[in-house]
Amino acid sequence: MKYLLIFVVIFLVAWKWRSARTADQMELRRERERKAAAPTEMVACAHCGVHVPARDAVTGQRGAYCCDAHRALAES
Ligand SMILES: [Zn+2]
């Protein structure tokens, strides 16, 4: 009877530890999917009109540009 009680306690601890770990992994996976699914903001180049991701755009005095050459051409 004593061994059965010890076995049940070990089983419950292992089950609790495992379910907590699984919940953490599910949360991490959900967070990763949320980041991957987020839309990328696009801006049009003020010189040629090509759309580029906002984080890659070159910002000038008259707006965003696709590259430094177009910023220089538009603002000179
Ligand atoms: Zn351009």
N, CA, C, O and the ligand as a Tripos MOL2 file, in Angstrom:
@<TRIPOS>MOLECULE
protein
  305   303    77     0     0
PROTEIN
NO_CHARGES

@<TRIPOS>ATOM
      1 N           0.8290   -1.2080    0.0000 N.3       1 MET1
      2 CA          0.0000    0.0000    0.0000 C.3       1 MET1
      3 C           0.8680    1.2650    0.0000 C.2       1 MET1
      4 O           0.5510    2.2520   -0.6630 O.2       1 MET1
      5 N           1.9650    1.2120    0.7550 N.am      2 LYS2
      6 CA          2.8730    2.3500    0.8520 C.3       2 LYS2
      7 C           3.4900    2.6640   -0.5270 C.2       2 LYS2
      8 O           3.6340    3.8270   -0.9050 O.2       2 LYS2
      9 N           3.8450    1.6190   -1.2540 N.am      3 TYR3
     10 CA          4.4640    1.8100   -2.5680 C.3       3 TYR3
     11 C           3.4710    2.3620   -3.5730 C.2       3 TYR3
     12 O           3.8310    3.1370   -4.4590 O.2       3 TYR3
     13 N           2.2180    1.9560   -3.4280 N.am      4 LEU4
     14 CA          1.1770    2.4720   -4.3170 C.3       4 LEU4
     15 C           1.0210    3.9930   -4.1200 C.2       4 LEU4
     16 O           0.8830    4.7380   -5.0910 O.2       4 LEU4
     17 N           1.0440    4.4350   -2.8700 N.am      5 LEU5
     18 CA          0.9260    5.8670   -2.5620 C.3       5 LEU5
     19 C           2.1080    6.6400   -3.1480 C.2       5 LEU5
     20 O           1.9300    7.7120   -3.7260 O.2       5 LEU5
     21 N           3.3270    6.0830   -2.9940 N.am      6 ILE6
     22 CA          4.5280    6.7280   -3.5480 C.3       6 ILE6
     23 C           4.4250    6.8080   -5.0780 C.2       6 ILE6
     24 O           4.7560    7.8310   -5.6770 O.2       6 ILE6
     25 N           3.9640    5.7230   -5.6950 N.am      7 PHE7
     26 CA          3.7980    5.7090   -7.1500 C.3       7 PHE7
     27 C           2.7980    6.7660   -7.6080 C.2       7 PHE7
     28 O           3.0450    7.4650   -8.5910 O.2       7 PHE7
     29 N           1.6660    6.8900   -6.9020 N.am      8 VAL8
     30 CA          0.6380    7.8670   -7.2650 C.3       8 VAL8
     31 C           1.1910    9.2900   -7.1370 C.2       8 VAL8
     32 O           0.9390   10.1310   -8.0000 O.2       8 VAL8
     33 N           1.9420    9.5620   -6.0640 N.am      9 VAL9
     34 CA          2.5220   10.9000   -5.8670 C.3       9 VAL9
     35 C           3.4950   11.2190   -6.9970 C.2       9 VAL9
     36 O           3.4550   12.3160   -7.5540 O.2       9 VAL9
     37 N           4.3710   10.2680   -7.3420 N.am     10 ILE10
     38 CA          5.3390   10.4760   -8.4290 C.3      10 ILE10
     39 C           4.6060   10.7030   -9.7460 C.2      10 ILE10
     40 O           4.9780   11.5850  -10.5210 O.2      10 ILE10
     41 N           3.5630    9.9100  -10.0020 N.am     11 PHE11
     42 CA          2.7960   10.0590  -11.2320 C.3      11 PHE11
     43 C           2.1530   11.4440  -11.3210 C.2      11 PHE11
     44 O           2.1890   12.0810  -12.3730 O.2      11 PHE11
     45 N           1.5590   11.9100  -10.2040 N.am     12 LEU12
     46 CA          0.8880   13.2160  -10.2020 C.3      12 LEU12
     47 C           1.8900   14.3570  -10.4350 C.2      12 LEU12
     48 O           1.6040   15.2980  -11.1750 O.2      12 LEU12
     49 N           3.0650   14.2650   -9.7950 N.am     13 VAL13
     50 CA          4.0890   15.3070   -9.9750 C.3      13 VAL13
     51 C           4.5560   15.3280  -11.4320 C.2      13 VAL13
     52 O           4.6740   16.3940  -12.0370 O.2      13 VAL13
     53 N           4.8200   14.1410  -11.9890 N.am     14 ALA14
     54 CA          5.2710   14.0590  -13.3830 C.3      14 ALA14
     55 C           4.1980   14.5850  -14.3340 C.2      14 ALA14
     56 O           4.5090   15.2930  -15.2920 O.2      14 ALA14
     57 N           2.9490   14.2430  -14.0740 N.am     15 TRP15
     58 CA          1.8530   14.6910  -14.9400 C.3      15 TRP15
     59 C           1.7050   16.2130  -14.8840 C.2      15 TRP15
     60 O           1.5110   16.8580  -15.9140 O.2      15 TRP15
     61 N           1.7970   16.7830  -13.6850 N.am     16 LYS16
     62 CA          1.6720   18.2370  -13.5000 C.3      16 LYS16
     63 C           2.8330   18.9610  -14.2080 C.2      16 LYS16
     64 O           2.6270   19.9670  -14.8870 O.2      16 LYS16
     65 N           4.0560   18.4290  -14.0360 N.am     17 TRP17
     66 CA          5.2410   19.0350  -14.6630 C.3      17 TRP17
     67 C           5.1150   18.9910  -16.1810 C.2      17 TRP17
     68 O           5.4320   19.9610  -16.8690 O.2      17 TRP17
     69 N           4.6480   17.8500  -16.6960 N.am     18 ARG18
     70 CA          4.5200   17.6820  -18.1390 C.3      18 ARG18
     71 C           3.4540   18.6020  -18.7300 C.2      18 ARG18
     72 O           3.6570   19.1740  -19.8010 O.2      18 ARG18
     73 N           2.3200   18.7510  -18.0440 N.am     19 SER19
     74 CA          1.2530   19.6130  -18.5690 C.3      19 SER19
     75 C           1.6690   21.0770  -18.5270 C.2      19 SER19
     76 O           1.2940   21.8470  -19.4110 O.2      19 SER19
     77 N           2.4350   21.4750  -17.5190 N.am     20 ALA20
     78 CA          2.9250   22.8570  -17.4590 C.3      20 ALA20
     79 C           3.8950   23.1270  -18.6020 C.2      20 ALA20
     80 O           3.8660   24.1950  -19.2130 O.2      20 ALA20
     81 N           4.7590   22.1440  -18.8880 N.am     21 ARG21
     82 CA          5.7090   22.2880  -19.9920 C.3      21 ARG21
     83 C           4.9900   22.3980  -21.3250 C.2      21 ARG21
     84 O           5.3550   23.2280  -22.1580 O.2      21 ARG21
     85 N           3.9720   21.5710  -21.5410 N.am     22 THR22
     86 CA          3.2070   21.5900  -22.7830 C.3      22 THR22
     87 C           2.5000   22.9390  -22.9550 C.2      22 THR22
     88 O           2.4470   23.4760  -24.0620 O.2      22 THR22
     89 N           1.9610   23.4820  -21.8650 N.am     23 ALA23
     90 CA          1.2800   24.7770  -21.9460 C.3      23 ALA23
     91 C           2.2650   25.8740  -22.3360 C.2      23 ALA23
     92 O           1.9290   26.7570  -23.1250 O.2      23 ALA23
     93 N           3.4770   25.8240  -21.7880 N.am     24 ASP24
     94 CA          4.5050   26.8080  -22.1500 C.3      24 ASP24
     95 C           4.8570   26.7120  -23.6270 C.2      24 ASP24
     96 O           4.9930   27.7310  -24.3040 O.2      24 ASP24
     97 N           5.0060   25.4800  -24.1310 N.am     25 GLN25
     98 CA          5.3510   25.2960  -25.5410 C.3      25 GLN25
     99 C           4.2330   25.7860  -26.4590 C.2      25 GLN25
    100 O           4.4930   26.3770  -27.5070 O.2      25 GLN25
    101 N           2.9780   25.5350  -26.0540 N.am     26 MET26
    102 CA          1.8350   25.9950  -26.8560 C.3      26 MET26
    103 C           1.8170   27.5200  -26.9120 C.2      26 MET26
    104 O           1.5490   28.1030  -27.9630 O.2      26 MET26
    105 N           2.1030   28.1680  -25.7780 N.am     27 GLU27
    106 CA          2.1060   29.6300  -25.7320 C.3      27 GLU27
    107 C           3.2180   30.1870  -26.6300 C.2      27 GLU27
    108 O           3.0090   31.1630  -27.3510 O.2      27 GLU27
    109 N           4.4090   29.5550  -26.5800 N.am     28 LEU28
    110 CA          5.5260   29.9810  -27.4310 C.3      28 LEU28
    111 C           5.1660   29.8420  -28.9040 C.2      28 LEU28
    112 O           5.4450   30.7350  -29.7040 O.2      28 LEU28
    113 N           4.5400   28.7100  -29.2640 N.am     29 ARG29
    114 CA          4.1740   28.4720  -30.6550 C.3      29 ARG29
    115 C           3.1360   29.4980  -31.1210 C.2      29 ARG29
    116 O           3.2240   30.0180  -32.2340 O.2      29 ARG29
    117 N           2.1390   29.7880  -30.2480 N.am     30 ARG30
    118 CA          1.1180   30.7780  -30.6000 C.3      30 ARG30
    119 C           1.7450   32.1550  -30.8140 C.2      30 ARG30
    120 O           1.3740   32.8750  -31.7410 O.2      30 ARG30
    121 N           2.6960   32.5140  -29.9500 N.am     31 GLU31
    122 CA          3.3750   33.8120  -30.0650 C.3      31 GLU31
    123 C           4.1560   33.8940  -31.3810 C.2      31 GLU31
    124 O           4.1330   34.9190  -32.0620 O.2      31 GLU31
    125 N           4.8510   32.7950  -31.7330 N.am     32 ARG32
    126 CA          5.6250   32.7410  -32.9810 C.3      32 ARG32
    127 C           4.7130   32.8810  -34.1930 C.2      32 ARG32
    128 O           5.0410   33.6010  -35.1360 O.2      32 ARG32
    129 N           3.5590   32.1910  -34.1740 N.am     33 GLU33
    130 CA          2.6230   32.2610  -35.2990 C.3      33 GLU33
    131 C           2.0280   33.6600  -35.4260 C.2      33 GLU33
    132 O           1.8070   34.1500  -36.5330 O.2      33 GLU33
    133 N           1.7680   34.3040  -34.2730 N.am     34 ARG34
    134 CA          1.2130   35.6500  -34.2920 C.3      34 ARG34
    135 C           2.2070   36.6210  -34.9360 C.2      34 ARG34
    136 O           1.8160   37.4830  -35.7230 O.2      34 ARG34
    137 N           3.4860   36.4780  -34.5980 N.am     35 LYS35
    138 CA          4.5090   37.3530  -35.1800 C.3      35 LYS35
    139 C           4.6610   37.1200  -36.6750 C.2      35 LYS35
    140 O           4.8190   38.0700  -37.4420 O.2      35 LYS35
    141 N           4.6140   35.8370  -37.0990 N.am     36 ALA36
    142 CA          4.7880   35.5100  -38.5100 C.3      36 ALA36
    143 C           3.6030   35.9940  -39.3320 C.2      36 ALA36
    144 O           3.7690   36.3580  -40.4970 O.2      36 ALA36
    145 N           2.4020   36.0050  -38.7420 N.am     37 ALA37
    146 CA          1.2060   36.3610  -39.4910 C.3      37 ALA37
    147 C           0.9660   37.8700  -39.5360 C.2      37 ALA37
    148 O           0.0910   38.3340  -40.2670 O.2      37 ALA37
    149 N           1.7310   38.6380  -38.7640 N.am     38 ALA38
    150 CA          1.5180   40.0790  -38.7300 C.3      38 ALA38
    151 C           1.8320   40.6860  -40.0930 C.2      38 ALA38
    152 O           2.8730   40.3800  -40.6750 O.2      38 ALA38
    153 N           0.9420   41.5480  -40.6180 N.am     39 PRO39
    154 CA          1.1930   42.1360  -41.9360 C.3      39 PRO39
    155 C           2.3450   43.1300  -41.8950 C.2      39 PRO39
    156 O           2.5870   43.7780  -40.8770 O.2      39 PRO39
    157 N           3.0480   43.2410  -43.0080 N.am     40 THR40
    158 CA          4.1550   44.1790  -43.1310 C.3      40 THR40
    159 C           3.6290   45.4650  -43.7600 C.2      40 THR40
    160 O           2.9660   45.4350  -44.7970 O.2      40 THR40
    161 N           3.9260   46.5790  -43.1290 N.am     41 GLU41
    162 CA          3.4810   47.8610  -43.6700 C.3      41 GLU41
    163 C           4.3210   48.2040  -44.8940 C.2      41 GLU41
    164 O           5.5490   48.1540  -44.8410 O.2      41 GLU41
    165 N           3.6560   48.5530  -46.0010 N.am     42 MET42
    166 CA          4.3470   48.8820  -47.2430 C.3      42 MET42
    167 C           4.1810   50.3720  -47.5210 C.2      42 MET42
    168 O           3.1380   50.9560  -47.2280 O.2      42 MET42
    169 N           5.2050   50.9710  -48.0820 N.am     43 VAL43
    170 CA          5.1280   52.3820  -48.4880 C.3      43 VAL43
    171 C           5.5700   52.4810  -49.9480 C.2      43 VAL43
    172 O           6.3850   51.6890  -50.4210 O.2      43 VAL43
    173 N           5.0100   53.4760  -50.6550 N.am     44 ALA44
    174 CA          5.3610   53.6810  -52.0590 C.3      44 ALA44
    175 C           6.5240   54.6530  -52.1460 C.2      44 ALA44
    176 O           6.5750   55.6410  -51.4130 O.2      44 ALA44
    177 N           7.4520   54.3710  -53.0390 N.am     45 CYS45
    178 CA          8.5730   55.2760  -53.2750 C.3      45 CYS45
    179 C           8.0300   56.5720  -53.8900 C.2      45 CYS45
    180 O           7.2400   56.5320  -54.8330 O.2      45 CYS45
    181 N           8.4530   57.7090  -53.3560 N.am     46 ALA46
    182 CA          7.9700   59.0010  -53.8360 C.3      46 ALA46
    183 C           8.5430   59.3330  -55.2140 C.2      46 ALA46
    184 O           8.0660   60.2630  -55.8650 O.2      46 ALA46
    185 N           9.5470   58.5970  -55.6660 N.am     47 HIS47
    186 CA         10.1550   58.8670  -56.9760 C.3      47 HIS47
    187 C           9.6090   57.9310  -58.0550 C.2      47 HIS47
    188 O           9.1310   58.4010  -59.0870 O.2      47 HIS47
    189 N           9.6730   56.6080  -57.8340 N.am     48 CYS48
    190 CA          9.2790   55.6640  -58.8840 C.3      48 CYS48
    191 C           7.9660   54.9330  -58.5840 C.2      48 CYS48
    192 O           7.4060   54.2960  -59.4760 O.2      48 CYS48
    193 N           7.4720   55.0110  -57.3600 N.am     49 GLY49
    194 CA          6.1920   54.3970  -57.0420 C.3      49 GLY49
    195 C           6.2580   52.9340  -56.6220 C.2      49 GLY49
    196 O           5.2290   52.3410  -56.2990 O.2      49 GLY49
    197 N           7.4330   52.3520  -56.6200 N.am     50 VAL50
    198 CA          7.5800   50.9540  -56.1890 C.3      50 VAL50
    199 C           7.2570   50.8550  -54.7050 C.2      50 VAL50
    200 O           7.6700   51.7030  -53.9140 O.2      50 VAL50
    201 N           6.5120   49.8110  -54.3280 N.am     51 HIS51
    202 CA          6.1880   49.5950  -52.9190 C.3      51 HIS51
    203 C           7.2940   48.7760  -52.2570 C.2      51 HIS51
    204 O           7.7090   47.7360  -52.7680 O.2      51 HIS51
    205 N           7.7570   49.2650  -51.1170 N.am     52 VAL52
    206 CA          8.7970   48.5690  -50.3490 C.3      52 VAL52
    207 C           8.3230   48.4650  -48.8970 C.2      52 VAL52
    208 O           7.5230   49.2880  -48.4500 O.2      52 VAL52
    209 N           8.8080   47.4650  -48.1600 N.am     53 PRO53
    210 CA          8.4740   47.3920  -46.7270 C.3      53 PRO53
    211 C           8.9260   48.6660  -46.0170 C.2      53 PRO53
    212 O          10.0120   49.1780  -46.2910 O.2      53 PRO53
    213 N           8.1070   49.1720  -45.1160 N.am     54 ALA54
    214 CA          8.3950   50.4440  -44.4450 C.3      54 ALA54
    215 C           9.7320   50.4070  -43.7170 C.2      54 ALA54
    216 O          10.4310   51.4190  -43.6580 O.2      54 ALA54
    217 N          10.1010   49.2380  -43.1550 N.am     55 ARG55
    218 CA         11.3680   49.1770  -42.4110 C.3      55 ARG55
    219 C          12.5860   49.2160  -43.3340 C.2      55 ARG55
    220 O          13.6910   49.5110  -42.8780 O.2      55 ARG55
    221 N          12.3980   48.9150  -44.6570 N.am     56 ASP56
    222 CA         13.5070   48.9550  -45.6100 C.3      56 ASP56
    223 C          13.5520   50.2680  -46.3820 C.2      56 ASP56
    224 O          14.5120   50.5200  -47.1090 O.2      56 ASP56
    225 N          12.5300   51.1100  -46.2360 N.am     57 ALA57
    226 CA         12.4500   52.3380  -47.0160 C.3      57 ALA57
    227 C          13.4540   53.3720  -46.5050 C.2      57 ALA57
    228 O          13.8090   53.3880  -45.3260 O.2      57 ALA57
    229 N          13.8980   54.2280  -47.4160 N.am     58 VAL58
    230 CA         14.7940   55.3370  -47.0780 C.3      58 VAL58
    231 C          13.9120   56.5700  -46.9130 C.2      58 VAL58
    232 O          13.1950   56.9480  -47.8390 O.2      58 VAL58
    233 N          13.9610   57.1940  -45.7460 N.am     59 THR59
    234 CA         13.1100   58.3360  -45.4770 C.3      59 THR59
    235 C          13.8070   59.6270  -45.8780 C.2      59 THR59
    236 O          14.9360   59.8900  -45.4630 O.2      59 THR59
    237 N          13.1200   60.4370  -46.6950 N.am     60 GLY60
    238 CA         13.6640   61.7220  -47.1210 C.3      60 GLY60
    239 C          12.7580   62.8410  -46.6600 C.2      60 GLY60
    240 O          11.8230   62.6170  -45.8910 O.2      60 GLY60
    241 N          13.0390   64.0720  -47.1370 N.am     61 GLN61
    242 CA         12.2400   65.2290  -46.7250 C.3      61 GLN61
    243 C          10.8400   65.1860  -47.3400 C.2      61 GLN61
    244 O           9.8950   65.7170  -46.7570 O.2      61 GLN61
    245 N          10.6970   64.5530  -48.5250 N.am     62 ARG62
    246 CA          9.4020   64.5340  -49.2140 C.3      62 ARG62
    247 C           8.7000   63.1820  -49.1110 C.2      62 ARG62
    248 O           7.7250   62.9400  -49.8220 O.2      62 ARG62
    249 N           9.1680   62.3270  -48.2630 N.am     63 GLY63
    250 CA          8.5100   61.0370  -48.0860 C.3      63 GLY63
    251 C           9.4950   59.8940  -48.0510 C.2      63 GLY63
    252 O          10.6780   60.0670  -47.7550 O.2      63 GLY63
    253 N           8.9630   58.6930  -48.3680 N.am     64 ALA64
    254 CA          9.7920   57.4900  -48.3290 C.3      64 ALA64
    255 C          10.2390   57.1310  -49.7390 C.2      64 ALA64
    256 O           9.5320   57.3780  -50.7160 O.2      64 ALA64
    257 N          11.4310   56.5420  -49.8220 N.am     65 TYR65
    258 CA         12.0060   56.1460  -51.1110 C.3      65 TYR65
    259 C          12.4740   54.7050  -51.0400 C.2      65 TYR65
    260 O          12.7350   54.1730  -49.9610 O.2      65 TYR65
    261 N          12.5770   54.0730  -52.2220 N.am     66 CYS66
    262 CA         13.0040   52.6750  -52.2610 C.3      66 CYS66
    263 C          14.5060   52.5400  -52.0650 C.2      66 CYS66
    264 O          14.9760   51.5000  -51.6020 O.2      66 CYS66
    265 N          15.2720   53.5780  -52.4110 N.am     67 CYS67
    266 CA         16.7270   53.4960  -52.2660 C.3      67 CYS67
    267 C          17.3060   54.9070  -52.1440 C.2      67 CYS67
    268 O          16.6140   55.8990  -52.3720 O.2      67 CYS67
    269 N          18.5680   54.9760  -51.7850 N.am     68 ASP68
    270 CA         19.2560   56.2630  -51.6270 C.3      68 ASP68
    271 C          19.3500   57.0180  -52.9510 C.2      68 ASP68
    272 O          19.2690   58.2460  -52.9710 O.2      68 ASP68
    273 N          19.5230   56.2800  -54.0760 N.am     69 ALA69
    274 CA         19.6490   56.9230  -55.3890 C.3      69 ALA69
    275 C          18.3690   57.6890  -55.7320 C.2      69 ALA69
    276 O          18.4370   58.8080  -56.2420 O.2      69 ALA69
    277 N          17.2010   57.0950  -55.4570 N.am     70 HIS70
    278 CA         15.9480   57.7740  -55.7670 C.3      70 HIS70
    279 C          15.6980   58.9490  -54.8310 C.2      70 HIS70
    280 O          15.1120   59.9510  -55.2410 O.2      70 HIS70
    281 N          16.1360   58.8390  -53.5750 N.am     71 ARG71
    282 CA         16.0200   59.9780  -52.6710 C.3      71 ARG71
    283 C          16.8810   61.1290  -53.1670 C.2      71 ARG71
    284 O          16.4450   62.2810  -53.1670 O.2      71 ARG71
    285 N          18.1030   60.8190  -53.5910 N.am     72 ALA72
    286 CA         19.0060   61.8520  -54.0930 C.3      72 ALA72
    287 C          18.4460   62.4870  -55.3700 C.2      72 ALA72
    288 O          18.5020   63.7070  -55.5260 O.2      72 ALA72
    289 N          17.8980   61.6590  -56.2990 N.am     73 LEU73
    290 CA         17.3320   62.1820  -57.5450 C.3      73 LEU73
    291 C          16.1180   63.0740  -57.2860 C.2      73 LEU73
    292 O          15.9720   64.1260  -57.9090 O.2      73 LEU73
    293 N          15.2450   62.6490  -56.3580 N.am     74 ALA74
    294 CA         14.0110   63.3860  -56.1110 C.3      74 ALA74
    295 C          14.2410   64.6770  -55.3380 C.2      74 ALA74
    296 O          13.4950   65.6430  -55.5010 O.2      74 ALA74
    297 N          15.2660   64.6960  -54.5030 N.am     75 GLU75
    298 CA         15.4280   65.8430  -53.6050 C.3      75 GLU75
    299 C          16.5790   66.7590  -54.0100 C.2      75 GLU75
    300 O          16.9010   67.6940  -53.2760 O.2      75 GLU75
    301 N          17.2100   66.5120  -55.1700 N.am     76 SER76
    302 CA         18.3050   67.4000  -55.5990 C.3      76 SER76
    303 C          17.7870   68.4370  -56.5820 C.2      76 SER76
    304 O          18.5540   69.2750  -57.0570 O.2      76 SER76
    305 ZN         12.1720   54.3850  -56.1630 Zn       77 ZN77
@<TRIPOS>BOND
     1     1     2 1
     2     2     3 1
     3     3     4 2
     4     3     5 am
     5     5     6 1
     6     6     7 1
     7     7     8 2
     8     7     9 am
     9     9    10 1
    10    10    11 1
    11    11    12 2
    12    11    13 am
    13    13    14 1
    14    14    15 1
    15    15    16 2
    16    15    17 am
    17    17    18 1
    18    18    19 1
    19    19    20 2
    20    19    21 am
    21    21    22 1
    22    22    23 1
    23    23    24 2
    24    23    25 am
    25    25    26 1
    26    26    27 1
    27    27    28 2
    28    27    29 am
    29    29    30 1
    30    30    31 1
    31    31    32 2
    32    31    33 am
    33    33    34 1
    34    34    35 1
    35    35    36 2
    36    35    37 am
    37    37    38 1
    38    38    39 1
    39    39    40 2
    40    39    41 am
    41    41    42 1
    42    42    43 1
    43    43    44 2
    44    43    45 am
    45    45    46 1
    46    46    47 1
    47    47    48 2
    48    47    49 am
    49    49    50 1
    50    50    51 1
    51    51    52 2
    52    51    53 am
    53    53    54 1
    54    54    55 1
    55    55    56 2
    56    55    57 am
    57    57    58 1
    58    58    59 1
    59    59    60 2
    60    59    61 am
    61    61    62 1
    62    62    63 1
    63    63    64 2
    64    63    65 am
    65    65    66 1
    66    66    67 1
    67    67    68 2
    68    67    69 am
    69    69    70 1
    70    70    71 1
    71    71    72 2
    72    71    73 am
    73    73    74 1
    74    74    75 1
    75    75    76 2
    76    75    77 am
    77    77    78 1
    78    78    79 1
    79    79    80 2
    80    79    81 am
    81    81    82 1
    82    82    83 1
    83    83    84 2
    84    83    85 am
    85    85    86 1
    86    86    87 1
    87    87    88 2
    88    87    89 am
    89    89    90 1
    90    90    91 1
    91    91    92 2
    92    91    93 am
    93    93    94 1
    94    94    95 1
    95    95    96 2
    96    95    97 am
    97    97    98 1
    98    98    99 1
    99    99   100 2
   100    99   101 am
   101   101   102 1
   102   102   103 1
   103   103   104 2
   104   103   105 am
   105   105   106 1
   106   106   107 1
   107   107   108 2
   108   107   109 am
   109   109   110 1
   110   110   111 1
   111   111   112 2
   112   111   113 am
   113   113   114 1
   114   114   115 1
   115   115   116 2
   116   115   117 am
   117   117   118 1
   118   118   119 1
   119   119   120 2
   120   119   121 am
   121   121   122 1
   122   122   123 1
   123   123   124 2
   124   123   125 am
   125   125   126 1
   126   126   127 1
   127   127   128 2
   128   127   129 am
   129   129   130 1
   130   130   131 1
   131   131   132 2
   132   131   133 am
   133   133   134 1
   134   134   135 1
   135   135   136 2
   136   135   137 am
   137   137   138 1
   138   138   139 1
   139   139   140 2
   140   139   141 am
   141   141   142 1
   142   142   143 1
   143   143   144 2
   144   143   145 am
   145   145   146 1
   146   146   147 1
   147   147   148 2
   148   147   149 am
   149   149   150 1
   150   150   151 1
   151   151   152 2
   152   151   153 am
   153   153   154 1
   154   154   155 1
   155   155   156 2
   156   155   157 am
   157   157   158 1
   158   158   159 1
   159   159   160 2
   160   159   161 am
   161   161   162 1
   162   162   163 1
   163   163   164 2
   164   163   165 am
   165   165   166 1
   166   166   167 1
   167   167   168 2
   168   167   169 am
   169   169   170 1
   170   170   171 1
   171   171   172 2
   172   171   173 am
   173   173   174 1
   174   174   175 1
   175   175   176 2
   176   175   177 am
   177   177   178 1
   178   178   179 1
   179   179   180 2
   180   179   181 am
   181   181   182 1
   182   182   183 1
   183   183   184 2
   184   183   185 am
   185   185   186 1
   186   186   187 1
   187   187   188 2
   188   187   189 am
   189   189   190 1
   190   190   191 1
   191   191   192 2
   192   191   193 am
   193   193   194 1
   194   194   195 1
   195   195   196 2
   196   195   197 am
   197   197   198 1
   198   198   199 1
   199   199   200 2
   200   199   201 am
   201   201   202 1
   202   202   203 1
   203   203   204 2
   204   203   205 am
   205   205   206 1
   206   206   207 1
   207   207   208 2
   208   207   209 am
   209   209   210 1
   210   210   211 1
   211   211   212 2
   212   211   213 am
   213   213   214 1
   214   214   215 1
   215   215   216 2
   216   215   217 am
   217   217   218 1
   218   218   219 1
   219   219   220 2
   220   219   221 am
   221   221   222 1
   222   222   223 1
   223   223   224 2
   224   223   225 am
   225   225   226 1
   226   226   227 1
   227   227   228 2
   228   227   229 am
   229   229   230 1
   230   230   231 1
   231   231   232 2
   232   231   233 am
   233   233   234 1
   234   234   235 1
   235   235   236 2
   236   235   237 am
   237   237   238 1
   238   238   239 1
   239   239   240 2
   240   239   241 am
   241   241   242 1
   242   242   243 1
   243   243   244 2
   244   243   245 am
   245   245   246 1
   246   246   247 1
   247   247   248 2
   248   247   249 am
   249   249   250 1
   250   250   251 1
   251   251   252 2
   252   251   253 am
   253   253   254 1
   254   254   255 1
   255   255   256 2
   256   255   257 am
   257   257   258 1
   258   258   259 1
   259   259   260 2
   260   259   261 am
   261   261   262 1
   262   262   263 1
   263   263   264 2
   264   263   265 am
   265   265   266 1
   266   266   267 1
   267   267   268 2
   268   267   269 am
   269   269   270 1
   270   270   271 1
   271   271   272 2
   272   271   273 am
   273   273   274 1
   274   274   275 1
   275   275   276 2
   276   275   277 am
   277   277   278 1
   278   278   279 1
   279   279   280 2
   280   279   281 am
   281   281   282 1
   282   282   283 1
   283   283   284 2
   284   283   285 am
   285   285   286 1
   286   286   287 1
   287   287   288 2
   288   287   289 am
   289   289   290 1
   290   290   291 1
   291   291   292 2
   292   291   293 am
   293   293   294 1
   294   294   295 1
   295   295   296 2
   296   295   297 am
   297   297   298 1
   298   298   299 1
   299   299   300 2
   300   299   301 am
   301   301   302 1
   302   302   303 1
   303   303   304 2
@<TRIPOS>SUBSTRUCTURE
     1 MET1         2 RESIDUE 1 A MET
     2 LYS2         6 RESIDUE 1 A LYS
     3 TYR3        10 RESIDUE 1 A TYR
     4 LEU4        14 RESIDUE 1 A LEU
     5 LEU5        18 RESIDUE 1 A LEU
     6 ILE6        22 RESIDUE 1 A ILE
     7 PHE7        26 RESIDUE 1 A PHE
     8 VAL8        30 RESIDUE 1 A VAL
     9 VAL9        34 RESIDUE 1 A VAL
    10 ILE10       38 RESIDUE 1 A ILE
    11 PHE11       42 RESIDUE 1 A PHE
    12 LEU12       46 RESIDUE 1 A LEU
    13 VAL13       50 RESIDUE 1 A VAL
    14 ALA14       54 RESIDUE 1 A ALA
    15 TRP15       58 RESIDUE 1 A TRP
    16 LYS16       62 RESIDUE 1 A LYS
    17 TRP17       66 RESIDUE 1 A TRP
    18 ARG18       70 RESIDUE 1 A ARG
    19 SER19       74 RESIDUE 1 A SER
    20 ALA20       78 RESIDUE 1 A ALA
    21 ARG21       82 RESIDUE 1 A ARG
    22 THR22       86 RESIDUE 1 A THR
    23 ALA23       90 RESIDUE 1 A ALA
    24 ASP24       94 RESIDUE 1 A ASP
    25 GLN25       98 RESIDUE 1 A GLN
    26 MET26      102 RESIDUE 1 A MET
    27 GLU27      106 RESIDUE 1 A GLU
    28 LEU28      110 RESIDUE 1 A LEU
    29 ARG29      114 RESIDUE 1 A ARG
    30 ARG30      118 RESIDUE 1 A ARG
    31 GLU31      122 RESIDUE 1 A GLU
    32 ARG32      126 RESIDUE 1 A ARG
    33 GLU33      130 RESIDUE 1 A GLU
    34 ARG34      134 RESIDUE 1 A ARG
    35 LYS35      138 RESIDUE 1 A LYS
    36 ALA36      142 RESIDUE 1 A ALA
    37 ALA37      146 RESIDUE 1 A ALA
    38 ALA38      150 RESIDUE 1 A ALA
    39 PRO39      154 RESIDUE 1 A PRO
    40 THR40      158 RESIDUE 1 A THR
    41 GLU41      162 RESIDUE 1 A GLU
    42 MET42      166 RESIDUE 1 A MET
    43 VAL43      170 RESIDUE 1 A VAL
    44 ALA44      174 RESIDUE 1 A ALA
    45 CYS45      178 RESIDUE 1 A CYS
    46 ALA46      182 RESIDUE 1 A ALA
    47 HIS47      186 RESIDUE 1 A HIS
    48 CYS48      190 RESIDUE 1 A CYS
    49 GLY49      194 RESIDUE 1 A GLY
    50 VAL50      198 RESIDUE 1 A VAL
    51 HIS51      202 RESIDUE 1 A HIS
    52 VAL52      206 RESIDUE 1 A VAL
    53 PRO53      210 RESIDUE 1 A PRO
    54 ALA54      214 RESIDUE 1 A ALA
    55 ARG55      218 RESIDUE 1 A ARG
    56 ASP56      222 RESIDUE 1 A ASP
    57 ALA57      226 RESIDUE 1 A ALA
    58 VAL58      230 RESIDUE 1 A VAL
    59 THR59      234 RESIDUE 1 A THR
    60 GLY60      238 RESIDUE 1 A GLY
    61 GLN61      242 RESIDUE 1 A GLN
    62 ARG62      246 RESIDUE 1 A ARG
    63 GLY63      250 RESIDUE 1 A GLY
    64 ALA64      254 RESIDUE 1 A ALA
    65 TYR65      258 RESIDUE 1 A TYR
    66 CYS66      262 RESIDUE 1 A CYS
    67 CYS67      266 RESIDUE 1 A CYS
    68 ASP68      270 RESIDUE 1 A ASP
    69 ALA69      274 RESIDUE 1 A ALA
    70 HIS70      278 RESIDUE 1 A HIS
    71 ARG71      282 RESIDUE 1 A ARG
    72 ALA72      286 RESIDUE 1 A ALA
    73 LEU73      290 RESIDUE 1 A LEU
    74 ALA74      294 RESIDUE 1 A ALA
    75 GLU75      298 RESIDUE 1 A GLU
    76 SER76      302 RESIDUE 1 A SER
    77 ZN77       305 GROUP 0 **** ****
